[in-house]
Amino acid sequence: MKRMSLLSCVVVTVGVVTAGCSATSTGSPATNGAGPTVTSTTVPVSSLVLTAADVPAGWTPAAPSSSSSSSSDSTPGCMKGYVNIGGFNGQNSASKASASFEQGSGGAQFEEVLNYASGKAESLVSTVIGVLDGCRTFSTTSADGESATGSITPQANPHLSKQSAAFTVSVTAKSFPITISIPMVIVQVNNDVSLIASQVAMGSTSDSSFHRMLTDAVAKASGKASPDLGANAPKALGQSVELGGSDLKASVTAVRIINPAQAANQYDTPNTGNVYVGVEFKIVNTGGPAFQPSPDSDATLIDTASHSYSSTYADLTGCPSFASSLTLNSGDTADGCVTFQVPTGTTIAKVQFTSQSGGTAEWLAG
């Protein structure tokens, strides 16, 4: 099952964007009118969406769900009350902005959409909430033929900003019968701006992580600094970074960079014109189940010319390599060196570590 193509259909069904999907639904059409009229005044809402600097460590920008115009003929009857509101159908694009982030490779994905409503955000948000309240079941088919059924269930009010509501969108693909539960929140940020946020996580709703990202999004949309501003900024050597998803959690530290490094035996030698560089890492399983890190494949070296280097195998003097097979139970720590081979005279700028438990950390060399 293609997670993002399925998400695109889910998102169009609840009105965040209109993608290339057809859909039918059942439920009471709570709001079936045209909804509030939204002017197309150009507003820099793009400056109010989250950036990489605003989110917790471990989250990185991701490609958003693909979207395109959709015929009104395919719009479920109980959704026609608001899919044509400015911004939701791709019109008035100057009044709409979105952002998407992923927690590690293939981890949870958070999406937000901001809409400028020209003093009518309260009416717009009320319309959206009313429609979702009355549209409890649906079916979708993505542009690539993936079909699914689902439901929309109200949740406890999160009481964010002036007006807000929460729902869970549950989706089951017909070709791959696993249900995905997607938390979704609609917020009236102020008189002009509304926000819709959702998160997809295979096998987990990652509620705490979603709430943290949502808090950052509401703060930024309000024109304030997000609570996590700077969390993803590069760290200094010796600083630890918490990585992981809803289950696996790890603390990773780039302890030091050894440049140049010496091989521990006469048989390991760099290619002509190259030198070895070693990076010492400390990895701690800070909670949850055991996992098997692969530091040699997780680490990347980057020089001042933006060239990147993968690791090579060589034991170094004064810094033993990690074991080839490594399992860390809760509370366990592993310390070792990852070896790189770079051209002589190369200036190292930074080192990255992408944890298999989720997230990427970065340290400056200087």
C-alpha positions as CSV (number, residue, x, y, z in Angstrom):
1,M,0.0,0.0,0.0
2,K,1.3,3.5,-0.9
3,R,0.9,5.4,2.3
4,M,1.1,8.9,0.8
5,S,-1.4,8.2,-2.1
6,L,-3.8,6.8,0.5
7,L,-3.2,9.9,2.7
8,S,-4.0,12.1,-0.3
9,C,-7.4,10.6,-0.6
10,V,-8.0,10.9,3.1
11,V,-6.9,14.5,3.1
12,V,-9.2,15.4,0.2
13,T,-12.1,13.6,1.8
14,V,-11.8,15.8,5.0
15,G,-11.2,18.9,2.9
16,V,-7.6,19.8,3.7
17,V,-6.7,19.8,0.0
18,T,-8.4,18.5,-3.1
19,A,-6.5,15.6,-4.7
20,G,-7.2,13.4,-7.6
21,C,-9.7,11.2,-5.8
22,S,-13.3,10.2,-6.2
23,A,-15.3,9.7,-3.0
24,T,-18.7,8.9,-1.6
25,S,-19.9,9.2,1.9
26,T,-22.7,8.6,4.4
27,G,-23.7,10.9,7.2
28,S,-25.8,13.9,7.8
29,P,-24.9,17.0,5.7
30,A,-24.6,19.2,8.7
31,T,-23.6,22.3,6.6
32,N,-24.5,22.1,3.0
33,G,-24.4,25.7,2.0
34,A,-21.7,27.7,0.3
35,G,-19.9,28.6,3.5
36,P,-18.2,31.9,4.2
37,T,-16.9,33.9,1.2
38,V,-13.1,34.3,1.5
39,T,-11.4,37.2,-0.3
40,S,-8.2,36.5,-2.2
41,T,-6.2,39.3,-0.6
42,T,-2.5,38.4,-0.8
43,V,-1.3,37.6,2.7
44,P,2.1,36.2,3.6
45,V,0.7,33.1,5.4
46,S,3.7,31.2,4.0
47,S,5.8,32.9,6.7
48,L,3.5,31.4,9.4
49,V,3.9,27.7,8.5
50,L,6.5,25.6,10.3
51,T,10.1,25.3,9.0
52,A,12.8,22.9,9.9
53,A,14.0,25.4,12.6
54,D,10.7,25.3,14.4
55,V,10.2,21.6,15.0
56,P,11.6,19.1,17.5
57,A,14.9,17.3,16.8
58,G,14.3,14.2,14.7
59,W,11.7,15.8,12.4
60,T,12.7,16.8,8.9
61,P,10.9,18.4,5.9
62,A,9.0,16.0,3.7
63,A,7.2,16.1,0.4
64,P,3.5,16.9,1.1
65,S,0.6,14.8,-0.2
66,S,0.3,15.3,-3.9
67,S,-2.8,17.4,-4.8
68,S,-4.6,18.5,-7.9
69,S,-7.9,20.0,-8.8
70,S,-10.9,17.8,-8.4
71,S,-14.2,17.9,-10.1
72,S,-17.1,19.0,-8.0
73,D,-19.0,16.0,-9.3
74,S,-16.8,13.7,-7.3
75,T,-17.3,15.7,-4.0
76,P,-19.4,13.9,-1.4
77,G,-22.7,15.6,-0.8
78,C,-22.0,16.2,2.8
79,M,-18.7,17.9,1.9
80,K,-19.9,20.4,-0.7
81,G,-20.5,23.0,2.1
82,Y,-16.9,23.9,2.2
83,V,-14.6,22.4,-0.4
84,N,-15.0,25.5,-2.5
85,I,-14.0,27.9,0.3
86,G,-11.0,29.9,-0.8
87,G,-7.8,28.0,-0.3
88,F,-9.3,24.5,0.2
89,N,-9.6,23.8,-3.5
90,G,-6.3,25.3,-4.6
91,Q,-7.9,28.7,-5.6
92,N,-6.6,31.8,-4.0
93,S,-3.2,30.1,-3.6
94,A,-1.7,33.3,-2.2
95,S,-4.0,32.9,0.8
96,K,-2.9,29.3,1.5
97,A,0.3,27.7,2.7
98,S,1.2,24.2,3.9
99,A,4.1,22.3,5.3
100,S,4.9,18.6,5.9
101,F,7.4,16.9,8.1
102,E,8.6,13.3,8.7
103,Q,9.9,11.7,11.8
104,G,12.8,9.6,10.6
105,S,12.8,7.6,7.4
106,G,9.3,6.2,6.9
107,G,8.1,7.4,10.3
108,A,5.2,9.5,11.3
109,Q,4.3,12.3,8.9
110,F,2.8,15.6,10.1
111,E,1.0,18.0,7.8
112,E,-0.4,21.5,8.3
113,V,-2.5,23.8,6.1
114,L,-3.0,27.5,6.8
115,N,-5.8,29.5,5.2
116,Y,-6.2,33.3,5.3
117,A,-9.9,34.1,5.8
118,S,-9.9,37.9,5.7
119,G,-11.6,38.4,9.1
120,K,-13.9,35.4,8.7
121,A,-11.8,32.6,10.1
122,E,-14.4,31.9,12.8
123,S,-17.1,31.3,10.2
124,L,-14.7,29.2,8.1
125,V,-13.7,27.0,11.0
126,S,-17.2,26.6,12.2
127,T,-18.2,25.4,8.7
128,V,-15.4,22.8,8.6
129,I,-16.2,21.5,12.1
130,G,-19.9,21.2,11.2
131,V,-19.3,19.3,8.0
132,L,-16.9,16.9,9.7
133,D,-19.4,16.3,12.5
134,G,-22.0,15.3,9.9
135,C,-19.8,13.2,7.6
136,R,-19.0,10.1,9.6
137,T,-18.3,7.5,7.0
138,F,-16.7,7.6,3.5
139,S,-15.0,5.8,0.8
140,T,-12.2,7.0,-1.5
141,T,-10.3,6.0,-4.6
142,S,-6.9,7.5,-5.3
143,A,-5.6,8.5,-8.7
144,D,-3.6,5.3,-8.9
145,G,-6.7,3.1,-8.1
146,E,-6.1,2.5,-4.4
147,S,-9.5,2.3,-2.8
148,A,-10.3,2.6,0.9
149,T,-13.2,3.0,3.4
150,G,-13.1,5.0,6.6
151,S,-14.8,7.0,9.3
152,I,-14.5,10.4,11.0
153,T,-15.0,10.4,14.8
154,P,-15.0,13.5,17.0
155,Q,-12.5,13.6,19.9
156,A,-12.2,15.7,23.0
157,N,-11.9,19.4,22.3
158,P,-8.2,20.4,22.5
159,H,-9.1,24.0,23.4
160,L,-6.5,25.6,21.3
161,S,-6.6,29.3,20.5
162,K,-10.1,30.9,19.9
163,Q,-11.9,27.9,18.4
164,S,-10.8,24.3,17.8
165,A,-12.0,20.7,17.3
166,A,-10.3,17.3,17.0
167,F,-11.3,14.3,15.0
168,T,-9.8,10.9,14.3
169,V,-9.9,9.7,10.7
170,S,-9.7,5.9,10.5
171,V,-8.9,4.4,7.0
172,T,-8.7,0.8,5.8
173,A,-7.4,0.1,2.4
174,K,-9.3,-2.7,0.6
175,S,-6.1,-4.2,-0.9
176,F,-4.2,-4.1,2.4
177,P,-6.6,-4.5,5.4
178,I,-4.7,-2.5,8.0
179,T,-6.5,0.4,9.6
180,I,-4.6,3.7,9.9
181,S,-5.8,6.2,12.5
182,I,-5.1,9.8,11.7
183,P,-5.5,12.5,14.4
184,M,-6.7,15.7,12.9
185,V,-7.2,19.1,14.5
186,I,-9.0,22.3,13.1
187,V,-8.0,25.6,14.8
188,Q,-9.1,29.2,14.4
189,V,-5.8,30.8,15.2
190,N,-7.2,34.4,15.1
191,N,-9.7,36.5,13.2
192,D,-7.9,35.9,9.9
193,V,-6.1,32.6,10.0
194,S,-7.3,29.0,10.3
195,L,-5.1,25.9,10.6
196,I,-5.8,22.2,9.9
197,A,-3.2,19.7,11.1
198,S,-3.0,15.9,10.7
199,Q,-0.5,13.1,11.3
200,V,-0.1,9.7,9.8
201,A,1.8,6.9,11.5
202,M,1.8,3.3,10.5
203,G,0.7,1.2,13.5
204,S,0.6,4.2,15.9
205,T,-1.1,7.5,16.2
206,S,1.9,9.0,18.1
207,D,-0.4,11.2,20.1
208,S,2.4,12.9,22.2
209,S,4.5,13.7,19.1
210,F,1.4,15.0,17.3
211,H,0.5,17.3,20.2
212,R,4.0,18.7,20.3
213,M,4.1,19.4,16.6
214,L,0.6,20.9,16.8
215,T,1.7,23.2,19.7
216,D,4.6,24.4,17.5
217,A,2.3,25.0,14.6
218,V,-0.3,27.0,16.5
219,A,2.4,29.1,18.1
220,K,4.0,29.9,14.7
221,A,0.7,30.6,13.0
222,S,0.0,33.1,15.8
223,G,3.1,35.0,15.0
224,K,5.1,33.7,18.0
225,A,8.2,31.6,18.2
226,S,7.4,27.9,18.4
227,P,8.4,26.2,21.7
228,D,10.9,24.0,19.7
229,L,12.5,26.8,17.8
230,G,16.2,25.9,17.3
231,A,15.7,22.2,18.4
232,N,16.9,21.1,15.0
233,A,19.9,23.5,14.8
234,P,23.3,21.7,14.5
235,K,24.8,20.8,17.8
236,A,28.4,21.2,19.1
237,L,30.5,18.1,19.4
238,G,29.8,16.4,22.8
239,Q,26.1,17.4,22.8
240,S,23.5,14.6,22.8
241,V,20.4,14.6,20.6
242,E,17.2,12.6,21.4
243,L,16.1,10.6,18.3
244,G,13.3,8.1,17.8
245,G,9.6,7.7,17.2
246,S,6.7,6.8,19.4
247,D,8.3,3.5,20.5
248,L,12.1,3.4,19.9
249,K,14.1,6.1,21.5
250,A,17.8,6.8,21.5
251,S,20.2,9.5,22.7
252,V,23.1,10.0,20.2
253,T,26.2,12.0,20.8
254,A,29.0,12.8,18.4
255,V,31.8,12.8,20.9
256,R,34.8,13.9,18.8
257,I,36.3,13.9,15.3
258,I,39.8,12.5,14.8
259,N,41.4,14.1,11.8
260,P,43.6,12.6,10.5
261,A,43.2,9.2,12.1
262,Q,45.7,6.3,12.2
263,A,44.8,2.8,11.3
264,A,45.2,0.3,14.1
265,N,47.2,-2.2,11.9
266,Q,49.4,-2.1,8.9
267,Y,46.9,-3.8,6.6
268,D,44.4,-1.0,6.6
269,T,45.6,2.0,4.6
270,P,43.7,4.8,2.8
271,N,43.8,5.2,-0.9
272,T,46.6,7.3,-2.3
273,G,45.9,11.0,-1.7
274,N,43.4,10.2,1.0
275,V,43.4,10.1,4.8
276,Y,41.2,8.4,7.4
277,V,38.9,10.5,9.6
278,G,37.2,8.9,12.6
279,V,34.0,10.1,14.4
280,E,33.3,8.7,17.8
281,F,29.6,8.2,18.7
282,K,27.9,7.3,21.9
283,I,24.4,5.7,21.5
284,V,22.0,5.1,24.4
285,N,18.7,3.2,24.3
286,T,16.7,5.7,26.4
287,G,13.5,3.6,26.5
288,G,11.3,1.2,24.8
289,P,12.2,-2.1,23.1
290,A,15.6,-3.3,22.0
291,F,16.9,-2.1,18.7
292,Q,19.9,-2.8,16.5
293,P,21.7,0.4,15.4
294,S,24.0,0.4,12.4
295,P,26.4,3.3,13.0
296,D,28.5,2.6,10.0
297,S,25.6,3.1,7.7
298,D,23.8,5.7,9.8
299,A,26.6,8.3,9.8
300,T,27.6,10.7,7.1
301,L,30.5,13.2,6.9
302,I,30.1,16.5,5.1
303,D,32.9,18.9,4.1
304,T,32.9,22.6,3.6
305,A,32.4,22.1,-0.2
306,S,29.1,20.2,0.6
307,H,30.6,16.9,-0.4
308,S,29.3,14.0,1.6
309,Y,31.2,10.8,2.5
310,S,29.9,7.4,3.6
311,S,31.9,5.2,6.0
312,T,34.6,2.8,5.2
313,Y,35.9,-0.2,7.2
314,A,39.1,0.3,9.1
315,D,40.0,-0.1,12.8
316,L,41.5,3.1,14.2
317,T,44.2,3.6,16.9
318,G,42.6,4.8,20.1
319,C,39.0,4.4,19.0
320,P,37.6,0.9,18.5
321,S,35.0,0.3,15.8
322,F,31.4,-0.7,16.7
323,A,30.6,-4.3,16.7
324,S,29.2,-5.6,13.4
325,S,26.1,-6.9,15.1
326,L,24.9,-4.7,17.9
327,T,21.7,-4.9,20.0
328,L,20.9,-2.2,22.6
329,N,18.3,-3.1,25.2
330,S,16.6,-0.4,27.2
331,G,19.3,1.6,29.1
332,D,22.2,0.0,27.2
333,T,25.0,2.2,25.9
334,A,27.4,1.6,22.9
335,D,30.5,3.7,22.2
336,G,32.7,3.4,19.1
337,C,34.2,5.0,16.0
338,V,33.0,5.2,12.5
339,T,35.8,5.6,9.9
340,F,35.7,7.7,6.8
341,Q,38.1,8.2,3.9
342,V,38.5,11.7,2.5
343,P,41.0,13.5,0.2
344,T,44.0,15.0,2.0
345,G,43.4,18.6,2.9
346,T,39.6,18.3,3.1
347,T,38.0,20.5,5.7
348,I,35.3,18.8,7.6
349,A,32.2,20.9,8.2
350,K,29.7,18.6,10.0
351,V,28.7,15.1,10.7
352,Q,25.2,13.6,10.5
353,F,23.6,10.6,12.1
354,T,20.2,9.2,10.9
355,S,18.9,6.9,13.5
356,Q,16.9,3.8,12.4
357,S,14.7,4.5,15.4
358,G,13.7,7.8,13.7
359,G,15.2,11.2,13.1
360,T,18.5,12.9,12.0
361,A,21.0,14.7,14.1
362,E,23.8,17.0,13.0
363,W,27.0,18.3,14.7
364,L,29.4,21.0,13.6
365,A,33.0,20.0,13.3
366,G,34.4,23.3,14.5
